[in-house]
Amino acid sequence: MRTSILKSLKPDIIVEMLEMAVVFENWKKVMETADILYQCVLISMNIGSIIKR
């Protein structure tokens, strides 16, 4: 799945995809998906800090 599509998904869906990748031992997909989830969390934290200002 392309990175741009993954970035549009909700984080809980990305976590499920990450769990499935681990079960199937697809380590490349685990790393890609974990990186996208990390980016989503960073973006949401940045938006939250901007809103609090």
C-alpha beads as a LAMMPS data file, in Angstrom:
LAMMPS data file: protein, C-alpha beads

53 atoms
52 bonds

1 atom types
1 bond types

-500.0 500.0 xlo xhi
-500.0 500.0 ylo yhi
-500.0 500.0 zlo zhi

Masses

1 110.0

Atoms # bond

1 1 1 0.000 0.000 0.000
2 1 1 1.320 3.439 -0.841
3 1 1 2.473 5.778 1.908
4 1 1 0.061 8.517 0.825
5 1 1 -2.900 6.177 1.299
6 1 1 -1.659 5.044 4.709
7 1 1 -1.277 8.638 5.904
8 1 1 -4.968 9.247 5.205
9 1 1 -6.050 6.374 7.488
10 1 1 -6.962 6.757 11.147
11 1 1 -4.162 5.780 13.555
12 1 1 -6.167 2.850 14.994
13 1 1 -6.413 1.319 11.512
14 1 1 -2.664 1.773 11.064
15 1 1 -2.091 -0.003 14.402
16 1 1 -4.193 -2.955 13.186
17 1 1 -2.158 -3.083 9.984
18 1 1 1.016 -3.005 12.065
19 1 1 -0.218 -5.927 14.177
20 1 1 -1.041 -7.924 11.037
21 1 1 2.403 -7.241 9.568
22 1 1 4.007 -8.526 12.783
23 1 1 1.889 -11.686 12.723
24 1 1 2.959 -12.400 9.148
25 1 1 6.567 -11.459 9.963
26 1 1 6.668 -8.892 7.170
27 1 1 9.377 -6.818 8.821
28 1 1 9.739 -4.322 5.973
29 1 1 6.016 -3.525 6.211
30 1 1 6.296 -3.328 10.013
31 1 1 8.973 -0.648 9.719
32 1 1 7.084 1.309 7.034
33 1 1 3.803 1.206 8.938
34 1 1 5.420 2.070 12.276
35 1 1 7.098 5.078 10.684
36 1 1 3.793 6.323 9.265
37 1 1 2.057 5.826 12.613
38 1 1 4.853 7.767 14.324
39 1 1 4.427 10.608 11.818
40 1 1 0.649 10.652 12.436
41 1 1 1.218 10.921 16.184
42 1 1 3.733 13.742 15.736
43 1 1 1.345 15.638 13.483
44 1 1 -1.535 15.252 15.940
45 1 1 0.705 16.404 18.825
46 1 1 1.785 19.473 16.840
47 1 1 -1.824 20.341 16.006
48 1 1 -2.793 19.907 19.661
49 1 1 -0.075 22.253 20.846
50 1 1 -1.097 24.872 18.267
51 1 1 -4.747 24.682 19.357
52 1 1 -3.803 25.145 23.035
53 1 1 -2.069 28.426 22.235

Bonds

1 1 1 2
2 1 2 3
3 1 3 4
4 1 4 5
5 1 5 6
6 1 6 7
7 1 7 8
8 1 8 9
9 1 9 10
10 1 10 11
11 1 11 12
12 1 12 13
13 1 13 14
14 1 14 15
15 1 15 16
16 1 16 17
17 1 17 18
18 1 18 19
19 1 19 20
20 1 20 21
21 1 21 22
22 1 22 23
23 1 23 24
24 1 24 25
25 1 25 26
26 1 26 27
27 1 27 28
28 1 28 29
29 1 29 30
30 1 30 31
31 1 31 32
32 1 32 33
33 1 33 34
34 1 34 35
35 1 35 36
36 1 36 37
37 1 37 38
38 1 38 39
39 1 39 40
40 1 40 41
41 1 41 42
42 1 42 43
43 1 43 44
44 1 44 45
45 1 45 46
46 1 46 47
47 1 47 48
48 1 48 49
49 1 49 50
50 1 50 51
51 1 51 52
52 1 52 53
